[in-house]
């Protein structure tokens, strides 16, 4: 199958949307867009869009950057991006054209 891989980068886990973490909100919106799988990767360090360093530290894990990656057909990725654009949360994302398949039973 052909589609897109979308990775959204949240620079700070302490940010909230609708009483949820930004990552929790992204995962909920991913499900609403009909995308059935997502991978959340907690990153040790990263620079945000304003050039500020965000890092996981022993006493302050709330500033740990997170990446959420999904893969689906383009129409579902388009729907998810539209939902996220209107969500009022500042996110940086990358999108790539991909081929994908589910293997096994």
Backbone torsions as a table, in degrees:
resi	resn	phi	psi	omega
1	UNK	NA	155.2	177.2
2	UNK	-114.9	147.0	-179.9
3	UNK	-174.5	-144.5	-178.5
4	UNK	-135.3	150.4	168.1
5	UNK	-107.8	127.4	-178.4
6	UNK	-118.3	127.7	174.9
7	UNK	-120.7	124.0	177.8
8	UNK	-107.3	137.1	-176.9
9	UNK	-112.7	120.7	175.8
10	UNK	-108.5	119.8	-172.7
11	UNK	-80.0	-12.1	-173.8
12	UNK	-149.7	115.6	-178.3
13	UNK	-69.5	-16.2	-176.8
14	UNK	-80.3	-13.7	178.3
15	UNK	-66.3	147.7	-175.7
16	UNK	-125.8	152.5	173.3
17	UNK	-144.6	121.9	-179.4
18	UNK	54.2	44.5	177.7
19	UNK	64.5	20.6	177.5
20	UNK	-126.3	160.6	171.2
21	UNK	-64.2	158.1	177.8
22	UNK	-58.7	-39.2	179.1
23	UNK	-63.5	-44.3	177.4
24	UNK	-60.3	-40.9	177.8
25	UNK	-64.3	-45.0	177.8
26	UNK	-58.8	-45.0	-179.6
27	UNK	-63.3	-39.7	176.7
28	UNK	-62.8	-44.1	-179.2
29	UNK	-69.1	-31.1	176.1
30	UNK	-62.3	-44.4	177.8
31	UNK	-63.8	-42.2	179.1
32	UNK	-62.1	-31.1	179.3
33	UNK	-79.2	-1.4	177.6
34	UNK	86.2	14.5	178.2
35	UNK	-92.9	125.8	-169.2
36	UNK	-94.1	-6.4	-179.0
37	UNK	-142.8	150.2	177.8
38	UNK	-152.4	150.4	175.5
39	UNK	-120.1	127.5	177.6
40	UNK	-107.6	125.3	-179.4
41	UNK	-119.3	120.0	175.5
42	UNK	-86.4	126.0	-173.9
43	UNK	-101.4	145.6	179.9
44	UNK	-70.2	-48.2	-179.7
45	UNK	-147.0	154.8	175.1
46	UNK	-171.5	155.8	175.3
47	UNK	-96.0	134.9	177.3
48	UNK	-82.0	-179.7	-176.8
49	UNK	-66.7	-17.4	177.2
50	UNK	-96.0	6.9	178.6
51	UNK	81.4	8.7	179.1
52	UNK	-85.8	134.9	177.1
53	UNK	-75.1	128.8	173.5
54	UNK	-115.6	134.7	-176.1
55	UNK	-150.5	149.3	173.7
56	UNK	-82.7	121.0	177.6
57	UNK	-121.3	159.2	-175.6
58	UNK	-52.8	-44.4	-176.2
59	UNK	-94.1	-9.8	-173.3
60	UNK	-138.0	73.7	178.4
61	UNK	-77.0	-13.6	-178.4
62	UNK	-65.4	-21.5	-179.6
63	UNK	-92.3	9.3	-177.9
64	UNK	-72.2	126.9	177.4
65	UNK	-68.9	151.7	-178.8
66	UNK	-137.0	142.0	173.7
67	UNK	-118.8	133.8	177.3
68	UNK	-117.0	121.6	-177.6
69	UNK	-117.2	135.2	176.1
70	UNK	-133.6	156.0	174.9
71	UNK	-135.4	133.0	-178.7
72	UNK	-166.8	176.0	175.6
73	UNK	-65.2	154.0	-173.0
74	UNK	-56.4	-36.7	-178.2
75	UNK	-63.1	-37.4	178.7
76	UNK	-73.1	-37.4	176.3
77	UNK	-65.1	-41.5	177.4
78	UNK	-59.8	-43.5	178.9
79	UNK	-62.7	-45.8	179.1
80	UNK	-60.5	-45.0	179.4
81	UNK	-61.5	-39.0	178.0
82	UNK	-63.2	-42.9	178.0
83	UNK	-61.9	-47.0	-177.7
84	UNK	-66.2	-38.0	178.6
85	UNK	-59.6	-34.8	-178.0
86	UNK	-93.5	5.0	-176.9
87	UNK	-83.9	-12.3	178.2
88	UNK	77.3	15.1	179.3
89	UNK	-109.9	132.0	179.1
90	UNK	-77.2	117.3	179.8
91	UNK	-134.8	146.2	170.0
92	UNK	-106.2	140.5	179.0
93	UNK	-141.1	160.0	170.2
94	UNK	-125.5	149.3	-179.2
95	UNK	-137.8	133.2	-179.5
96	UNK	-129.9	143.1	170.9
97	UNK	-75.2	134.8	-177.1
98	UNK	-140.6	165.1	164.6
99	UNK	-112.1	140.2	-178.4
100	UNK	-147.3	163.1	179.7
101	UNK	-160.8	151.0	173.1
102	UNK	-97.1	125.4	-179.0
103	UNK	-101.4	155.4	176.7
104	UNK	87.3	-170.2	-176.6
105	UNK	-69.9	NA	NA
